[in-house]
Amino acid sequence: MNLLVVCGATATGKSQLAISLAHHFDGEIVNADSMQIYRGMDIGTAKLSVEEREGIVHHLLDVLDVYQDSTVAWYQSAAREVITDIHARGKSAIVVGGTGLYIKSILDELNFPDTDPAVRNNLEKELESIGLKALFERLEKLDPAAAIAIDRENSRRVIRALEVIEITGKPFTANLPREASTRYPDAAQFGLVMDREKLNERISARVDRMWDEGFVSEVETLIGVGIKDGRTAQLALGYSQIIAYLEGRMNLDEAREDTKRATRQYARRQETWFSRDERITWISPVQPRLHSVLAHLEKLDLSQ
């Protein structure tokens, strides 16, 4: 099997399945989580420790500093280069993560135009004058699907979506092809789905565990190395709430509970995004996950 994708909402167990698949297929893992690419963002992103990776090589973890901003175009190029190298060495590539646009950028051709400085400048002025909430509400009206995929707190990505809409005269998501991948025609995608109540319980437990493991101290360290100088990393779930706490805009309990709330909302957006892709085969918690994947691949004659 040359290319497998494991996707789905946060806290559904994607990493564990990817490790099992990598062992079975002599594979290497390619990260598709937009925040695990950052050095030092470990606890709050639930990044696997070296020991938890069980000897499996992981790519695109810890490749940017927290003051650097990432783009989908950058990720697409980096991920495809890694996959080409993995395949050239006769191994399988297992892409795993919950950032739907990153995964789509690997499989499909995205047709985003170059930035237009004049349009970008006007939008940034609007951000200062009317605020992010108003810009996001505009995006919801112009392209509801994009509003599902983009974090309403991420001003850079909201502005980019509106910029693309203004430049092309079409919805941002019109640039995302829906047809089957031609770059990786044999790629198989598997999504992990979980009952909403159970998932909410897992999210709550995960956030509590992050706090117990020293999440606040991690953010304090990252502030010291420049997380507030970049626009992407500081908006990550939990990180933005702890920054607000450290700046006196929330108390610690509020930061923890708001992290749980925001993570539940994010999980719903992930579910909505991935549900739009008919290429994904869904696996529930009651199914033996590795067995289900192998059985499906065998039916497709893609098990080797």
C-alpha positions as CSV (number, residue, x, y, z in Angstrom):
1,M,0.0,0.0,0.0
2,N,1.7,3.2,-1.1
3,L,-0.5,6.0,0.4
4,L,-3.0,5.8,3.2
5,V,-4.7,8.7,4.9
6,V,-6.1,8.6,8.4
7,C,-8.3,11.6,9.2
8,G,-11.2,12.7,11.4
9,A,-11.9,14.9,14.4
10,T,-9.5,15.6,17.2
11,A,-9.3,13.0,20.0
12,T,-10.7,10.1,18.0
13,G,-7.4,8.1,18.1
14,K,-5.9,8.8,14.6
15,S,-2.3,8.6,15.8
16,Q,-2.7,5.1,17.3
17,L,-4.2,3.7,14.1
18,A,-1.5,5.3,12.0
19,I,1.2,3.7,14.1
20,S,-0.5,0.3,13.6
21,L,-0.7,0.8,9.9
22,A,2.9,1.9,9.6
23,H,4.0,-1.3,11.4
24,H,1.8,-3.4,9.2
25,F,2.9,-1.8,5.8
26,D,6.5,-1.0,6.7
27,G,5.5,2.7,6.4
28,E,6.4,6.1,7.6
29,I,4.0,8.7,8.9
30,V,3.4,12.2,7.4
31,N,1.9,14.7,9.8
32,A,-1.2,16.6,8.6
33,D,-1.9,18.6,11.8
34,S,-1.3,22.3,11.2
35,M,0.0,22.9,14.7
36,Q,2.2,19.8,15.3
37,I,4.5,21.3,12.7
38,Y,5.7,23.7,15.3
39,R,8.7,23.1,17.6
40,G,7.8,23.2,21.3
41,M,4.1,22.8,20.8
42,D,3.9,19.4,22.2
43,I,1.5,19.1,25.2
44,G,-1.3,21.3,23.7
45,T,-1.3,19.5,20.3
46,A,-1.2,16.0,21.8
47,K,2.0,15.3,19.8
48,L,3.3,11.8,20.3
49,S,6.5,11.5,22.3
50,V,9.5,9.8,20.7
51,E,8.7,6.7,22.8
52,E,5.0,6.7,21.7
53,R,6.1,6.7,18.0
54,E,7.3,3.1,18.5
55,G,10.2,3.5,16.2
56,I,8.1,4.7,13.3
57,V,9.7,7.6,11.4
58,H,7.5,10.7,11.5
59,H,7.8,13.6,9.0
60,L,6.7,17.2,9.2
61,L,6.7,17.4,13.0
62,D,8.7,20.2,14.6
63,V,9.8,21.8,11.3
64,L,8.8,25.5,12.0
65,D,9.5,27.8,14.9
66,V,6.5,29.3,16.6
67,Y,7.1,32.8,15.2
68,Q,6.9,31.5,11.6
69,D,3.6,31.4,9.8
70,S,2.6,28.4,7.7
71,T,0.6,28.3,4.4
72,V,-1.3,25.5,2.6
73,A,1.0,26.0,-0.4
74,W,4.1,25.5,1.7
75,Y,2.6,22.4,3.3
76,Q,1.5,21.0,0.0
77,S,5.0,21.2,-1.4
78,A,6.7,19.9,1.7
79,A,4.3,17.0,2.1
80,R,4.5,15.9,-1.5
81,E,8.3,16.0,-1.4
82,V,8.3,13.8,1.7
83,I,5.9,11.3,0.2
84,T,8.0,11.1,-3.0
85,D,11.1,10.3,-0.9
86,I,9.2,7.7,1.2
87,H,8.0,5.9,-2.0
88,A,11.4,6.1,-3.6
89,R,12.8,4.1,-0.7
90,G,10.2,1.4,-1.2
91,K,8.1,2.3,1.8
92,S,4.4,3.2,2.3
93,A,3.3,6.7,3.4
94,I,0.6,7.1,6.0
95,V,-0.7,10.7,6.2
96,V,-2.4,11.4,9.5
97,G,-4.1,14.4,10.9
98,G,-7.2,16.5,11.3
99,T,-6.4,19.6,9.2
100,G,-8.7,18.9,6.2
101,L,-7.2,21.5,3.9
102,Y,-3.7,20.1,4.4
103,I,-4.9,16.6,3.5
104,K,-6.8,17.9,0.5
105,S,-3.7,19.8,-0.7
106,I,-1.7,16.6,-0.8
107,L,-4.4,14.6,-2.8
108,D,-5.8,17.3,-5.1
109,E,-4.6,20.2,-7.1
110,L,-5.5,23.5,-5.4
111,N,-5.9,26.6,-7.7
112,F,-5.4,29.5,-5.3
113,P,-4.2,32.7,-7.0
114,D,-1.2,34.7,-5.9
115,T,-1.8,37.3,-3.3
116,D,-2.9,40.8,-4.4
117,P,-1.2,43.4,-2.2
118,A,-4.0,46.0,-2.8
119,V,-6.8,43.6,-1.9
120,R,-4.9,42.3,1.1
121,N,-4.1,45.8,2.3
122,N,-7.8,46.8,2.2
123,L,-8.8,43.7,4.1
124,E,-6.2,44.3,6.8
125,K,-7.4,47.9,7.2
126,E,-11.0,46.5,7.5
127,L,-9.7,44.1,10.2
128,E,-8.5,47.1,12.2
129,S,-11.6,49.2,11.6
130,I,-14.5,46.7,11.9
131,G,-12.9,43.7,13.5
132,L,-12.5,40.0,12.8
133,K,-16.0,39.1,13.8
134,A,-17.5,41.2,11.0
135,L,-15.0,39.8,8.5
136,F,-15.9,36.3,9.5
137,E,-19.6,37.0,9.2
138,R,-18.9,38.2,5.7
139,L,-17.1,35.0,4.9
140,E,-20.1,33.0,6.3
141,K,-22.3,34.7,3.8
142,L,-20.0,34.5,0.8
143,D,-18.8,31.0,1.3
144,P,-20.4,29.0,4.2
145,A,-18.2,25.9,3.4
146,A,-15.0,27.9,3.9
147,A,-16.4,29.3,7.2
148,I,-16.7,25.7,8.4
149,A,-13.1,24.9,7.6
150,I,-11.5,28.0,8.9
151,D,-11.1,28.9,12.5
152,R,-13.1,32.1,13.2
153,E,-10.2,33.3,15.4
154,N,-7.6,33.0,12.7
155,S,-7.5,36.4,11.1
156,R,-4.8,35.5,8.6
157,R,-6.8,32.6,7.1
158,V,-10.1,34.6,7.2
159,I,-8.4,37.4,5.3
160,R,-6.9,35.0,2.8
161,A,-10.2,33.4,2.0
162,L,-11.8,36.8,1.5
163,E,-8.9,37.8,-0.7
164,V,-9.3,34.8,-2.9
165,I,-13.0,35.4,-3.2
166,E,-12.4,39.0,-4.2
167,I,-9.7,38.2,-6.7
168,T,-11.5,35.3,-8.4
169,G,-15.1,36.3,-8.0
170,K,-15.8,32.8,-6.8
171,P,-16.1,31.1,-3.4
172,F,-12.8,30.2,-1.8
173,T,-13.9,26.6,-1.8
174,A,-14.5,26.7,-5.6
175,N,-10.8,26.4,-5.8
176,L,-10.9,23.0,-4.1
177,P,-11.6,20.3,-6.6
178,R,-14.1,17.6,-5.7
179,E,-13.1,14.9,-8.2
180,A,-11.0,11.9,-7.3
181,S,-7.3,12.5,-6.9
182,T,-5.2,12.2,-10.1
183,R,-1.9,12.6,-8.3
184,Y,-2.4,9.6,-6.0
185,P,-5.1,7.5,-7.7
186,D,-4.7,4.6,-5.4
187,A,-4.7,6.6,-2.2
188,A,-7.1,5.2,0.4
189,Q,-8.7,7.5,3.0
190,F,-10.1,6.4,6.4
191,G,-11.9,8.6,8.8
192,L,-12.5,7.9,12.4
193,V,-15.9,8.8,13.7
194,M,-17.2,8.8,17.3
195,D,-20.5,9.4,19.1
196,R,-20.7,13.1,20.0
197,E,-21.2,12.5,23.7
198,K,-18.3,10.1,23.9
199,L,-16.1,12.4,21.9
200,N,-16.9,15.4,24.1
201,E,-15.9,13.3,27.1
202,R,-12.6,12.4,25.5
203,I,-11.9,16.0,24.6
204,S,-12.6,17.1,28.2
205,A,-10.3,14.4,29.6
206,R,-7.6,15.3,27.1
207,V,-7.7,19.0,28.0
208,D,-7.5,18.1,31.8
209,R,-4.6,15.9,31.1
210,M,-2.8,18.6,29.2
211,W,-3.2,21.0,32.1
212,D,-1.8,18.3,34.5
213,E,1.2,17.7,32.2
214,G,2.3,21.3,32.3
215,F,0.5,23.0,29.4
216,V,0.7,26.4,31.1
217,S,4.4,26.1,31.6
218,E,4.8,25.0,27.9
219,V,3.0,28.2,26.7
220,E,5.2,30.4,29.1
221,T,8.3,28.9,27.5
222,L,6.9,29.5,24.0
223,I,6.2,33.1,24.8
224,G,9.9,33.4,25.6
225,V,10.8,32.1,22.1
226,G,8.4,34.3,20.2
227,I,5.0,32.6,19.8
228,K,3.3,36.0,20.1
229,D,5.4,37.3,17.2
230,G,3.7,34.9,14.7
231,R,0.1,34.9,13.7
232,T,-0.6,31.2,13.3
233,A,0.8,29.3,16.3
234,Q,-0.5,31.7,19.0
235,L,-4.1,31.0,17.8
236,A,-3.9,27.3,18.4
237,L,-6.5,25.7,20.6
238,G,-5.5,26.1,24.2
239,Y,-2.5,28.2,23.4
240,S,-4.6,31.3,22.7
241,Q,-6.6,30.7,25.9
242,I,-3.5,30.3,28.1
243,I,-2.0,33.4,26.5
244,A,-5.2,35.2,27.5
245,Y,-4.8,33.9,31.0
246,L,-1.1,35.0,31.3
247,E,-2.1,38.4,30.0
248,G,-4.9,38.7,32.7
249,R,-7.8,38.5,30.3
250,M,-9.1,35.2,31.7
251,N,-8.6,33.3,34.9
252,L,-7.1,29.8,34.8
253,D,-10.4,27.9,35.1
254,E,-11.9,30.1,32.4
255,A,-9.0,29.3,30.1
256,R,-9.4,25.6,30.7
257,E,-13.1,25.5,30.1
258,D,-12.9,27.8,27.1
259,T,-10.3,25.4,25.6
260,K,-12.7,22.5,26.0
261,R,-15.5,24.6,24.4
262,A,-13.4,25.7,21.5
263,T,-12.1,22.1,20.9
264,R,-15.6,20.8,20.8
265,Q,-16.5,23.4,18.2
266,Y,-13.4,22.6,16.2
267,A,-14.3,18.9,16.3
268,R,-17.7,19.6,14.8
269,R,-16.1,21.7,12.0
270,Q,-13.7,18.8,11.3
271,E,-16.6,16.4,11.1
272,T,-18.5,18.6,8.7
273,W,-15.4,19.2,6.5
274,F,-14.5,15.5,6.2
275,S,-18.1,14.4,5.7
276,R,-18.1,16.3,2.3
277,D,-15.4,14.0,0.9
278,E,-17.1,10.8,-0.5
279,R,-13.7,9.1,-0.9
280,I,-13.4,8.6,2.9
281,T,-14.3,5.2,4.4
282,W,-15.6,5.7,7.9
283,I,-14.7,3.6,10.9
284,S,-16.5,3.7,14.2
285,P,-15.1,2.9,17.7
286,V,-17.0,-0.4,17.8
287,Q,-15.1,-1.7,14.8
288,P,-11.6,-3.1,15.2
289,R,-9.8,-0.3,13.4
290,L,-6.8,-2.0,12.0
291,H,-8.8,-5.0,10.9
292,S,-11.4,-2.8,9.3
293,V,-8.8,-0.9,7.3
294,L,-7.1,-4.1,6.1
295,A,-10.4,-5.7,5.2
296,H,-11.5,-2.7,3.1
297,L,-8.1,-2.6,1.3
298,E,-8.4,-6.3,0.6
299,K,-11.7,-5.7,-1.1
300,L,-10.1,-3.0,-3.2
301,D,-7.2,-5.3,-3.9
302,L,-4.9,-2.6,-2.4
303,S,-3.7,-4.6,0.6
304,Q,-0.1,-5.1,-0.6
